[in-house]
Amino acid sequence: MKYILLAIFSLAFLTNCLTTPIPGALVNVTSQHVVGDATGNTLTSAKVDKSGKSCSMSFTIANYIFFGAGHSIDEAAKSAGIKKIAVIDRDSISILTGLFYRECVVVWGE
């Protein structure tokens, strides 16, 4: 009984606060389209010509010390030279329920 409780508490402790909509046991790859309009229109009148990506990644032990750099809209826009943002998307990968994870912001625009 002690080992079962230890396993349950260990899993609860090792589960990080991830923003994936559906947690997966082994591998979870999600992609969300972040937009302010329910009809799917773009945020501004900009064309979708280029895309830039900014990611942050971490793993369980390092998460308590350092979350990871990146994961900002400004950094994603600067990496592709985007001046007008049209659409913002989000990608995330989680391996073994947060043992390793990567979250990215993808910016589309001109």
Jmol script that loads the backbone (N, CA, C; Angstrom):
load data "model"
ATOM      1  N   MET A   1       0.822  -1.199   0.000  1.00  0.00           N
ATOM      2  CA  MET A   1       0.000   0.000   0.000  1.00  0.00           C
ATOM      3  C   MET A   1       0.866   1.263   0.000  1.00  0.00           C
ATOM      4  N   LYS A   2       1.998   1.197   0.730  1.00  0.00           N
ATOM      5  CA  LYS A   2       2.886   2.354   0.782  1.00  0.00           C
ATOM      6  C   LYS A   2       3.438   2.675  -0.601  1.00  0.00           C
ATOM      7  N   TYR A   3       3.751   1.637  -1.375  1.00  0.00           N
ATOM      8  CA  TYR A   3       4.327   1.860  -2.693  1.00  0.00           C
ATOM      9  C   TYR A   3       3.312   2.449  -3.670  1.00  0.00           C
ATOM     10  N   ILE A   4       2.073   2.070  -3.517  1.00  0.00           N
ATOM     11  CA  ILE A   4       1.021   2.638  -4.368  1.00  0.00           C
ATOM     12  C   ILE A   4       0.843   4.117  -4.057  1.00  0.00           C
ATOM     13  N   LEU A   5       0.798   4.459  -2.778  1.00  0.00           N
ATOM     14  CA  LEU A   5       0.682   5.873  -2.400  1.00  0.00           C
ATOM     15  C   LEU A   5       1.908   6.661  -2.832  1.00  0.00           C
ATOM     16  N   LEU A   6       3.093   6.069  -2.706  1.00  0.00           N
ATOM     17  CA  LEU A   6       4.311   6.735  -3.149  1.00  0.00           C
ATOM     18  C   LEU A   6       4.274   6.984  -4.655  1.00  0.00           C
ATOM     19  N   ALA A   7       3.792   6.015  -5.412  1.00  0.00           N
ATOM     20  CA  ALA A   7       3.685   6.184  -6.863  1.00  0.00           C
ATOM     21  C   ALA A   7       2.690   7.278  -7.220  1.00  0.00           C
ATOM     22  N   ILE A   8       1.567   7.339  -6.525  1.00  0.00           N
ATOM     23  CA  ILE A   8       0.556   8.371  -6.803  1.00  0.00           C
ATOM     24  C   ILE A   8       1.099   9.754  -6.472  1.00  0.00           C
ATOM     25  N   PHE A   9       1.743   9.907  -5.324  1.00  0.00           N
ATOM     26  CA  PHE A   9       2.304  11.205  -4.951  1.00  0.00           C
ATOM     27  C   PHE A   9       3.459  11.604  -5.863  1.00  0.00           C
ATOM     28  N   SER A  10       4.251  10.631  -6.310  1.00  0.00           N
ATOM     29  CA  SER A  10       5.341  10.935  -7.237  1.00  0.00           C
ATOM     30  C   SER A  10       4.796  11.433  -8.566  1.00  0.00           C
ATOM     31  N   LEU A  11       3.764  10.793  -9.074  1.00  0.00           N
ATOM     32  CA  LEU A  11       3.168  11.252 -10.331  1.00  0.00           C
ATOM     33  C   LEU A  11       2.547  12.629 -10.180  1.00  0.00           C
ATOM     34  N   ALA A  12       1.920  12.882  -9.047  1.00  0.00           N
ATOM     35  CA  ALA A  12       1.335  14.203  -8.819  1.00  0.00           C
ATOM     36  C   ALA A  12       2.419  15.267  -8.715  1.00  0.00           C
ATOM     37  N   PHE A  13       3.550  14.936  -8.122  1.00  0.00           N
ATOM     38  CA  PHE A  13       4.644  15.892  -7.983  1.00  0.00           C
ATOM     39  C   PHE A  13       5.331  16.149  -9.314  1.00  0.00           C
ATOM     40  N   LEU A  14       5.474  15.109 -10.138  1.00  0.00           N
ATOM     41  CA  LEU A  14       6.188  15.243 -11.399  1.00  0.00           C
ATOM     42  C   LEU A  14       5.329  15.828 -12.510  1.00  0.00           C
ATOM     43  N   THR A  15       4.044  15.975 -12.297  1.00  0.00           N
ATOM     44  CA  THR A  15       3.176  16.570 -13.301  1.00  0.00           C
ATOM     45  C   THR A  15       3.328  18.078 -13.237  1.00  0.00           C
ATOM     46  N   ASN A  16       3.832  18.661 -14.311  1.00  0.00           N
ATOM     47  CA  ASN A  16       4.061  20.106 -14.351  1.00  0.00           C
ATOM     48  C   ASN A  16       2.805  20.828 -14.786  1.00  0.00           C
ATOM     49  N   CYS A  17       2.813  22.107 -14.650  1.00  0.00           N
ATOM     50  CA  CYS A  17       1.698  22.929 -15.110  1.00  0.00           C
ATOM     51  C   CYS A  17       1.917  23.242 -16.581  1.00  0.00           C
ATOM     52  N   LEU A  18       1.391  22.427 -17.452  1.00  0.00           N
ATOM     53  CA  LEU A  18       1.501  22.637 -18.885  1.00  0.00           C
ATOM     54  C   LEU A  18       0.201  23.206 -19.402  1.00  0.00           C
ATOM     55  N   THR A  19       0.281  23.869 -20.515  1.00  0.00           N
ATOM     56  CA  THR A  19      -0.912  24.489 -21.072  1.00  0.00           C
ATOM     57  C   THR A  19      -1.466  23.705 -22.246  1.00  0.00           C
ATOM     58  N   THR A  20      -1.163  22.433 -22.326  1.00  0.00           N
ATOM     59  CA  THR A  20      -1.756  21.624 -23.380  1.00  0.00           C
ATOM     60  C   THR A  20      -3.209  21.350 -23.028  1.00  0.00           C
ATOM     61  N   PRO A  21      -4.112  21.416 -23.993  1.00  0.00           N
ATOM     62  CA  PRO A  21      -5.524  21.245 -23.677  1.00  0.00           C
ATOM     63  C   PRO A  21      -5.892  19.831 -23.239  1.00  0.00           C
ATOM     64  N   ILE A  22      -5.199  18.835 -23.785  1.00  0.00           N
ATOM     65  CA  ILE A  22      -5.490  17.445 -23.441  1.00  0.00           C
ATOM     66  C   ILE A  22      -4.178  16.796 -23.011  1.00  0.00           C
ATOM     67  N   PRO A  23      -3.994  16.517 -21.729  1.00  0.00           N
ATOM     68  CA  PRO A  23      -2.737  15.897 -21.304  1.00  0.00           C
ATOM     69  C   PRO A  23      -2.602  14.489 -21.862  1.00  0.00           C
ATOM     70  N   GLY A  24      -1.413  14.156 -22.316  1.00  0.00           N
ATOM     71  CA  GLY A  24      -1.161  12.831 -22.851  1.00  0.00           C
ATOM     72  C   GLY A  24      -0.211  12.061 -21.964  1.00  0.00           C
ATOM     73  N   ALA A  25      -0.337  10.753 -21.949  1.00  0.00           N
ATOM     74  CA  ALA A  25       0.507   9.931 -21.087  1.00  0.00           C
ATOM     75  C   ALA A  25       1.915   9.790 -21.655  1.00  0.00           C
ATOM     76  N   LEU A  26       2.041   9.510 -22.949  1.00  0.00           N
ATOM     77  CA  LEU A  26       3.366   9.325 -23.531  1.00  0.00           C
ATOM     78  C   LEU A  26       3.823  10.558 -24.295  1.00  0.00           C
ATOM     79  N   VAL A  27       3.155  10.861 -25.400  1.00  0.00           N
ATOM     80  CA  VAL A  27       3.513  12.016 -26.223  1.00  0.00           C
ATOM     81  C   VAL A  27       2.242  12.766 -26.560  1.00  0.00           C
ATOM     82  N   ASN A  28       2.298  14.080 -26.428  1.00  0.00           N
ATOM     83  CA  ASN A  28       1.150  14.920 -26.745  1.00  0.00           C
ATOM     84  C   ASN A  28       1.635  16.068 -27.620  1.00  0.00           C
ATOM     85  N   VAL A  29       1.143  16.132 -28.846  1.00  0.00           N
ATOM     86  CA  VAL A  29       1.496  17.199 -29.778  1.00  0.00           C
ATOM     87  C   VAL A  29       0.215  17.942 -30.112  1.00  0.00           C
ATOM     88  N   THR A  30       0.164  19.230 -29.780  1.00  0.00           N
ATOM     89  CA  THR A  30      -1.036  20.020 -30.049  1.00  0.00           C
ATOM     90  C   THR A  30      -0.673  21.284 -30.805  1.00  0.00           C
ATOM     91  N   SER A  31      -1.645  21.800 -31.507  1.00  0.00           N
ATOM     92  CA  SER A  31      -1.499  23.054 -32.233  1.00  0.00           C
ATOM     93  C   SER A  31      -2.822  23.793 -32.130  1.00  0.00           C
ATOM     94  N   GLN A  32      -2.770  25.013 -31.624  1.00  0.00           N
ATOM     95  CA  GLN A  32      -3.985  25.796 -31.467  1.00  0.00           C
ATOM     96  C   GLN A  32      -3.886  27.062 -32.304  1.00  0.00           C
ATOM     97  N   HIS A  33      -5.005  27.444 -32.843  1.00  0.00           N
ATOM     98  CA  HIS A  33      -5.108  28.681 -33.596  1.00  0.00           C
ATOM     99  C   HIS A  33      -5.665  29.740 -32.654  1.00  0.00           C
ATOM    100  N   VAL A  34      -4.844  30.698 -32.292  1.00  0.00           N
ATOM    101  CA  VAL A  34      -5.246  31.738 -31.349  1.00  0.00           C
ATOM    102  C   VAL A  34      -5.719  32.940 -32.157  1.00  0.00           C
ATOM    103  N   VAL A  35      -6.992  33.276 -32.034  1.00  0.00           N
ATOM    104  CA  VAL A  35      -7.553  34.400 -32.778  1.00  0.00           C
ATOM    105  C   VAL A  35      -8.661  35.006 -31.937  1.00  0.00           C
ATOM    106  N   GLY A  36      -8.849  36.303 -32.066  1.00  0.00           N
ATOM    107  CA  GLY A  36      -9.856  36.980 -31.270  1.00  0.00           C
ATOM    108  C   GLY A  36     -11.258  36.879 -31.828  1.00  0.00           C
ATOM    109  N   ASP A  37     -11.395  36.463 -33.073  1.00  0.00           N
ATOM    110  CA  ASP A  37     -12.693  36.423 -33.730  1.00  0.00           C
ATOM    111  C   ASP A  37     -13.164  34.976 -33.856  1.00  0.00           C
ATOM    112  N   ALA A  38     -14.407  34.719 -33.535  1.00  0.00           N
ATOM    113  CA  ALA A  38     -14.937  33.354 -33.585  1.00  0.00           C
ATOM    114  C   ALA A  38     -15.104  32.845 -35.016  1.00  0.00           C
ATOM    115  N   THR A  39     -15.144  33.740 -36.004  1.00  0.00           N
ATOM    116  CA  THR A  39     -15.315  33.310 -37.388  1.00  0.00           C
ATOM    117  C   THR A  39     -13.995  32.942 -38.044  1.00  0.00           C
ATOM    118  N   GLY A  40     -12.866  33.145 -37.356  1.00  0.00           N
ATOM    119  CA  GLY A  40     -11.574  32.773 -37.910  1.00  0.00           C
ATOM    120  C   GLY A  40     -10.902  33.864 -38.704  1.00  0.00           C
ATOM    121  N   ASN A  41     -11.389  35.086 -38.647  1.00  0.00           N
ATOM    122  CA  ASN A  41     -10.745  36.183 -39.353  1.00  0.00           C
ATOM    123  C   ASN A  41      -9.410  36.514 -38.701  1.00  0.00           C
ATOM    124  N   THR A  42      -8.550  37.173 -39.446  1.00  0.00           N
ATOM    125  CA  THR A  42      -7.248  37.546 -38.909  1.00  0.00           C
ATOM    126  C   THR A  42      -7.390  38.697 -37.925  1.00  0.00           C
ATOM    127  N   LEU A  43      -6.329  38.930 -37.147  1.00  0.00           N
ATOM    128  CA  LEU A  43      -6.355  39.983 -36.138  1.00  0.00           C
ATOM    129  C   LEU A  43      -6.357  41.370 -36.758  1.00  0.00           C
ATOM    130  N   THR A  44      -5.602  41.542 -37.844  1.00  0.00           N
ATOM    131  CA  THR A  44      -5.514  42.838 -38.526  1.00  0.00           C
ATOM    132  C   THR A  44      -5.743  42.625 -40.012  1.00  0.00           C
ATOM    133  N   SER A  45      -5.547  43.670 -40.780  1.00  0.00           N
ATOM    134  CA  SER A  45      -5.714  43.568 -42.229  1.00  0.00           C
ATOM    135  C   SER A  45      -4.434  43.119 -42.923  1.00  0.00           C
ATOM    136  N   ALA A  46      -3.450  42.648 -42.185  1.00  0.00           N
ATOM    137  CA  ALA A  46      -2.177  42.226 -42.765  1.00  0.00           C
ATOM    138  C   ALA A  46      -2.333  40.919 -43.534  1.00  0.00           C
ATOM    139  N   LYS A  47      -1.480  40.753 -44.550  1.00  0.00           N
ATOM    140  CA  LYS A  47      -1.467  39.513 -45.326  1.00  0.00           C
ATOM    141  C   LYS A  47      -0.652  38.459 -44.582  1.00  0.00           C
ATOM    142  N   VAL A  48      -0.926  37.211 -44.891  1.00  0.00           N
ATOM    143  CA  VAL A  48      -0.165  36.109 -44.304  1.00  0.00           C
ATOM    144  C   VAL A  48       0.924  35.724 -45.303  1.00  0.00           C
ATOM    145  N   ASP A  49       2.084  36.383 -45.200  1.00  0.00           N
ATOM    146  CA  ASP A  49       3.200  36.135 -46.105  1.00  0.00           C
ATOM    147  C   ASP A  49       4.323  35.341 -45.444  1.00  0.00           C
ATOM    148  N   LYS A  50       4.629  35.681 -44.195  1.00  0.00           N
ATOM    149  CA  LYS A  50       5.762  35.076 -43.496  1.00  0.00           C
ATOM    150  C   LYS A  50       5.306  34.515 -42.158  1.00  0.00           C
ATOM    151  N   SER A  51       6.125  33.648 -41.616  1.00  0.00           N
ATOM    152  CA  SER A  51       5.846  33.140 -40.271  1.00  0.00           C
ATOM    153  C   SER A  51       7.130  33.114 -39.457  1.00  0.00           C
ATOM    154  N   GLY A  52       6.993  33.417 -38.182  1.00  0.00           N
ATOM    155  CA  GLY A  52       8.111  33.367 -37.253  1.00  0.00           C
ATOM    156  C   GLY A  52       7.718  32.549 -36.041  1.00  0.00           C
ATOM    157  N   LYS A  53       8.694  31.907 -35.431  1.00  0.00           N
ATOM    158  CA  LYS A  53       8.412  31.013 -34.311  1.00  0.00           C
ATOM    159  C   LYS A  53       9.353  31.333 -33.159  1.00  0.00           C
ATOM    160  N   SER A  54       8.802  31.341 -31.954  1.00  0.00           N
ATOM    161  CA  SER A  54       9.583  31.521 -30.737  1.00  0.00           C
ATOM    162  C   SER A  54       9.184  30.424 -29.763  1.00  0.00           C
ATOM    163  N   CYS A  55      10.170  29.657 -29.302  1.00  0.00           N
ATOM    164  CA  CYS A  55       9.879  28.493 -28.465  1.00  0.00           C
ATOM    165  C   CYS A  55      10.581  28.582 -27.116  1.00  0.00           C
ATOM    166  N   SER A  56       9.970  27.968 -26.139  1.00  0.00           N
ATOM    167  CA  SER A  56      10.625  27.732 -24.856  1.00  0.00           C
ATOM    168  C   SER A  56      10.497  26.256 -24.551  1.00  0.00           C
ATOM    169  N   MET A  57      11.549  25.697 -23.989  1.00  0.00           N
ATOM    170  CA  MET A  57      11.514  24.278 -23.663  1.00  0.00           C
ATOM    171  C   MET A  57      12.154  24.056 -22.309  1.00  0.00           C
ATOM    172  N   SER A  58      11.730  23.007 -21.675  1.00  0.00           N
ATOM    173  CA  SER A  58      12.266  22.679 -20.364  1.00  0.00           C
ATOM    174  C   SER A  58      11.973  21.218 -20.065  1.00  0.00           C
ATOM    175  N   PHE A  59      12.458  20.758 -18.944  1.00  0.00           N
ATOM    176  CA  PHE A  59      12.141  19.426 -18.467  1.00  0.00           C
ATOM    177  C   PHE A  59      11.887  19.505 -16.974  1.00  0.00           C
ATOM    178  N   THR A  60      11.447  18.431 -16.392  1.00  0.00           N
ATOM    179  CA  THR A  60      10.886  18.441 -15.043  1.00  0.00           C
ATOM    180  C   THR A  60      11.817  19.040 -14.008  1.00  0.00           C
ATOM    181  N   ILE A  61      13.036  18.599 -13.927  1.00  0.00           N
ATOM    182  CA  ILE A  61      13.942  19.068 -12.878  1.00  0.00           C
ATOM    183  C   ILE A  61      14.320  20.523 -13.105  1.00  0.00           C
ATOM    184  N   ALA A  62      14.590  20.906 -14.336  1.00  0.00           N
ATOM    185  CA  ALA A  62      14.983  22.283 -14.623  1.00  0.00           C
ATOM    186  C   ALA A  62      13.820  23.253 -14.500  1.00  0.00           C
ATOM    187  N   ASN A  63      12.597  22.765 -14.558  1.00  0.00           N
ATOM    188  CA  ASN A  63      11.432  23.642 -14.492  1.00  0.00           C
ATOM    189  C   ASN A  63      11.355  24.388 -13.167  1.00  0.00           C
ATOM    190  N   TYR A  64      11.858  23.799 -12.103  1.00  0.00           N
ATOM    191  CA  TYR A  64      11.814  24.455 -10.801  1.00  0.00           C
ATOM    192  C   TYR A  64      12.878  25.538 -10.672  1.00  0.00           C
ATOM    193  N   ILE A  65      13.905  25.497 -11.523  1.00  0.00           N
ATOM    194  CA  ILE A  65      14.977  26.483 -11.483  1.00  0.00           C
ATOM    195  C   ILE A  65      14.823  27.507 -12.602  1.00  0.00           C
ATOM    196  N   PHE A  66      14.551  27.029 -13.821  1.00  0.00           N
ATOM    197  CA  PHE A  66      14.537  27.885 -15.004  1.00  0.00           C
ATOM    198  C   PHE A  66      13.446  27.402 -15.943  1.00  0.00           C
ATOM    199  N   PHE A  67      12.514  28.292 -16.300  1.00  0.00           N
ATOM    200  CA  PHE A  67      11.401  27.900 -17.162  1.00  0.00           C
ATOM    201  C   PHE A  67      11.827  27.783 -18.611  1.00  0.00           C
ATOM    202  N   GLY A  68      12.725  28.620 -19.066  1.00  0.00           N
ATOM    203  CA  GLY A  68      13.150  28.597 -20.457  1.00  0.00           C
ATOM    204  C   GLY A  68      12.914  29.946 -21.106  1.00  0.00           C
ATOM    205  N   ALA A  69      13.839  30.329 -21.945  1.00  0.00           N
ATOM    206  CA  ALA A  69      13.728  31.622 -22.617  1.00  0.00           C
ATOM    207  C   ALA A  69      12.828  31.490 -23.835  1.00  0.00           C
ATOM    208  N   GLY A  70      12.425  32.622 -24.371  1.00  0.00           N
ATOM    209  CA  GLY A  70      11.610  32.610 -25.574  1.00  0.00           C
ATOM    210  C   GLY A  70      10.131  32.612 -25.278  1.00  0.00           C
ATOM    211  N   HIS A  71       9.378  32.143 -26.234  1.00  0.00           N
ATOM    212  CA  HIS A  71       7.930  32.014 -26.117  1.00  0.00           C
ATOM    213  C   HIS A  71       7.251  33.377 -26.049  1.00  0.00           C
ATOM    214  N   SER A  72       7.721  34.328 -26.859  1.00  0.00           N
ATOM    215  CA  SER A  72       7.075  35.639 -26.877  1.00  0.00           C
ATOM    216  C   SER A  72       6.675  36.003 -28.304  1.00  0.00           C
ATOM    217  N   ILE A  73       5.634  36.791 -28.410  1.00  0.00           N
ATOM    218  CA  ILE A  73       5.127  37.224 -29.713  1.00  0.00           C
ATOM    219  C   ILE A  73       6.125  38.155 -30.387  1.00  0.00           C
ATOM    220  N   ASP A  74       6.730  39.059 -29.611  1.00  0.00           N
ATOM    221  CA  ASP A  74       7.711  39.991 -30.183  1.00  0.00           C
ATOM    222  C   ASP A  74       8.915  39.261 -30.760  1.00  0.00           C
ATOM    223  N   GLU A  75       9.410  38.281 -30.046  1.00  0.00           N
ATOM    224  CA  GLU A  75      10.569  37.522 -30.518  1.00  0.00           C
ATOM    225  C   GLU A  75      10.240  36.736 -31.782  1.00  0.00           C
ATOM    226  N   ALA A  76       9.045  36.173 -31.859  1.00  0.00           N
ATOM    227  CA  ALA A  76       8.639  35.429 -33.055  1.00  0.00           C
ATOM    228  C   ALA A  76       8.499  36.360 -34.255  1.00  0.00           C
ATOM    229  N   ALA A  77       7.955  37.548 -34.037  1.00  0.00           N
ATOM    230  CA  ALA A  77       7.804  38.507 -35.135  1.00  0.00           C
ATOM    231  C   ALA A  77       9.163  39.019 -35.601  1.00  0.00           C
ATOM    232  N   LYS A  78      10.073  39.281 -34.674  1.00  0.00           N
ATOM    233  CA  LYS A  78      11.407  39.767 -35.047  1.00  0.00           C
ATOM    234  C   LYS A  78      12.210  38.709 -35.785  1.00  0.00           C
ATOM    235  N   SER A  79      12.027  37.436 -35.442  1.00  0.00           N
ATOM    236  CA  SER A  79      12.804  36.379 -36.095  1.00  0.00           C
ATOM    237  C   SER A  79      12.471  36.248 -37.578  1.00  0.00           C
ATOM    238  N   ALA A  80      11.267  36.622 -37.974  1.00  0.00           N
ATOM    239  CA  ALA A  80      10.872  36.538 -39.384  1.00  0.00           C
ATOM    240  C   ALA A  80      10.803  37.906 -40.050  1.00  0.00           C
ATOM    241  N   GLY A  81      11.055  38.971 -39.304  1.00  0.00           N
ATOM    242  CA  GLY A  81      10.971  40.313 -39.872  1.00  0.00           C
ATOM    243  C   GLY A  81       9.545  40.749 -40.146  1.00  0.00           C
ATOM    244  N   ILE A  82       8.621  40.357 -39.313  1.00  0.00           N
ATOM    245  CA  ILE A  82       7.208  40.688 -39.490  1.00  0.00           C
ATOM    246  C   ILE A  82       6.926  42.036 -38.846  1.00  0.00           C
ATOM    247  N   LYS A  83       6.325  42.936 -39.613  1.00  0.00           N
ATOM    248  CA  LYS A  83       5.972  44.265 -39.106  1.00  0.00           C
ATOM    249  C   LYS A  83       4.501  44.342 -38.704  1.00  0.00           C
ATOM    250  N   LYS A  84       3.614  43.691 -39.475  1.00  0.00           N
ATOM    251  CA  LYS A  84       2.181  43.661 -39.163  1.00  0.00           C
ATOM    252  C   LYS A  84       1.769  42.218 -38.915  1.00  0.00           C
ATOM    253  N   ILE A  85       1.249  41.951 -37.732  1.00  0.00           N
ATOM    254  CA  ILE A  85       0.855  40.594 -37.355  1.00  0.00           C
ATOM    255  C   ILE A  85      -0.574  40.331 -37.817  1.00  0.00           C
ATOM    256  N   ALA A  86      -0.773  39.196 -38.492  1.00  0.00           N
ATOM    257  CA  ALA A  86      -2.106  38.819 -38.961  1.00  0.00           C
ATOM    258  C   ALA A  86      -2.725  37.745 -38.070  1.00  0.00           C
ATOM    259  N   VAL A  87      -1.976  36.701 -37.771  1.00  0.00           N
ATOM    260  CA  VAL A  87      -2.500  35.562 -37.022  1.00  0.00           C
ATOM    261  C   VAL A  87      -1.440  35.093 -36.026  1.00  0.00           C
ATOM    262  N   ILE A  88      -1.896  34.634 -34.865  1.00  0.00           N
ATOM    263  CA  ILE A  88      -1.006  34.060 -33.858  1.00  0.00           C
ATOM    264  C   ILE A  88      -1.468  32.634 -33.581  1.00  0.00           C
ATOM    265  N   ASP A  89      -0.545  31.693 -33.711  1.00  0.00           N
ATOM    266  CA  ASP A  89      -0.817  30.288 -33.424  1.00  0.00           C
ATOM    267  C   ASP A  89       0.075  29.830 -32.278  1.00  0.00           C
ATOM    268  N   ARG A  90      -0.229  28.655 -31.772  1.00  0.00           N
ATOM    269  CA  ARG A  90       0.517  28.110 -30.649  1.00  0.00           C
ATOM    270  C   ARG A  90       0.704  26.611 -30.846  1.00  0.00           C
ATOM    271  N   ASP A  91       1.921  26.126 -30.643  1.00  0.00           N
ATOM    272  CA  ASP A  91       2.233  24.702 -30.733  1.00  0.00           C
ATOM    273  C   ASP A  91       2.815  24.237 -29.406  1.00  0.00           C
ATOM    274  N   SER A  92       2.543  23.009 -29.053  1.00  0.00           N
ATOM    275  CA  SER A  92       3.143  22.460 -27.836  1.00  0.00           C
ATOM    276  C   SER A  92       3.394  20.971 -28.004  1.00  0.00           C
ATOM    277  N   ILE A  93       4.496  20.523 -27.426  1.00  0.00           N
ATOM    278  CA  ILE A  93       4.857  19.114 -27.408  1.00  0.00           C
ATOM    279  C   ILE A  93       5.166  18.755 -25.965  1.00  0.00           C
ATOM    280  N   SER A  94       4.576  17.682 -25.490  1.00  0.00           N
ATOM    281  CA  SER A  94       4.823  17.193 -24.138  1.00  0.00           C
ATOM    282  C   SER A  94       5.146  15.707 -24.221  1.00  0.00           C
ATOM    283  N   ILE A  95       6.253  15.310 -23.608  1.00  0.00           N
ATOM    284  CA  ILE A  95       6.671  13.915 -23.624  1.00  0.00           C
ATOM    285  C   ILE A  95       6.643  13.382 -22.198  1.00  0.00           C
ATOM    286  N   LEU A  96       6.013  12.240 -22.023  1.00  0.00           N
ATOM    287  CA  LEU A  96       5.883  11.571 -20.723  1.00  0.00           C
ATOM    288  C   LEU A  96       5.286  12.490 -19.666  1.00  0.00           C
ATOM    289  N   THR A  97       4.142  13.047 -19.962  1.00  0.00           N
ATOM    290  CA  THR A  97       3.354  13.898 -19.066  1.00  0.00           C
ATOM    291  C   THR A  97       4.183  15.019 -18.467  1.00  0.00           C
ATOM    292  N   GLY A  98       4.936  15.706 -19.291  1.00  0.00           N
ATOM    293  CA  GLY A  98       5.667  16.875 -18.831  1.00  0.00           C
ATOM    294  C   GLY A  98       7.095  16.628 -18.431  1.00  0.00           C
ATOM    295  N   LEU A  99       7.611  15.423 -18.649  1.00  0.00           N
ATOM    296  CA  LEU A  99       9.020  15.181 -18.365  1.00  0.00           C
ATOM    297  C   LEU A  99       9.882  16.100 -19.227  1.00  0.00           C
ATOM    298  N   PHE A 100       9.508  16.244 -20.493  1.00  0.00           N
ATOM    299  CA  PHE A 100      10.107  17.229 -21.394  1.00  0.00           C
ATOM    300  C   PHE A 100       8.965  17.906 -22.125  1.00  0.00           C
ATOM    301  N   TYR A 101       9.052  19.216 -22.296  1.00  0.00           N
ATOM    302  CA  TYR A 101       8.027  19.900 -23.070  1.00  0.00           C
ATOM    303  C   TYR A 101       8.613  21.095 -23.803  1.00  0.00           C
ATOM    304  N   ARG A 102       7.953  21.439 -24.901  1.00  0.00           N
ATOM    305  CA  ARG A 102       8.311  22.606 -25.697  1.00  0.00           C
ATOM    306  C   ARG A 102       7.024  23.323 -26.067  1.00  0.00           C
ATOM    307  N   GLU A 103       6.992  24.614 -25.828  1.00  0.00           N
ATOM    308  CA  GLU A 103       5.846  25.428 -26.207  1.00  0.00           C
ATOM    309  C   GLU A 103       6.331  26.529 -27.139  1.00  0.00           C
ATOM    310  N   CYS A 104       5.620  26.718 -28.241  1.00  0.00           N
ATOM    311  CA  CYS A 104       6.019  27.692 -29.253  1.00  0.00           C
ATOM    312  C   CYS A 104       4.869  28.636 -29.564  1.00  0.00           C
ATOM    313  N   VAL A 105       5.230  29.865 -29.876  1.00  0.00           N
ATOM    314  CA  VAL A 105       4.290  30.850 -30.401  1.00  0.00           C
ATOM    315  C   VAL A 105       4.662  31.053 -31.861  1.00  0.00           C
ATOM    316  N   VAL A 106       3.700  30.892 -32.755  1.00  0.00           N
ATOM    317  CA  VAL A 106       3.925  31.071 -34.187  1.00  0.00           C
ATOM    318  C   VAL A 106       3.146  32.301 -34.625  1.00  0.00           C
ATOM    319  N   VAL A 107       3.852  33.257 -35.223  1.00  0.00           N
ATOM    320  CA  VAL A 107       3.252  34.514 -35.658  1.00  0.00           C
ATOM    321  C   VAL A 107       3.267  34.549 -37.180  1.00  0.00           C
ATOM    322  N   TRP A 108       2.135  34.876 -37.779  1.00  0.00           N
ATOM    323  CA  TRP A 108       2.003  34.999 -39.232  1.00  0.00           C
ATOM    324  C   TRP A 108       1.700  36.454 -39.559  1.00  0.00           C
ATOM    325  N   GLY A 109       2.278  36.954 -40.629  1.00  0.00           N
ATOM    326  CA  GLY A 109       2.016  38.338 -41.019  1.00  0.00           C
ATOM    327  C   GLY A 109       2.867  38.766 -42.192  1.00  0.00           C
ATOM    328  N   GLU A 110       3.009  40.084 -42.332  1.00  0.00           N
ATOM    329  CA  GLU A 110       3.802  40.632 -43.443  1.00  0.00           C
ATOM    330  C   GLU A 110       4.873  41.563 -42.931  1.00  0.00           C
TER     331      GLU A 110
END
end "model"
wireframe off; spacefill off
backbone 0.3
color backbone group
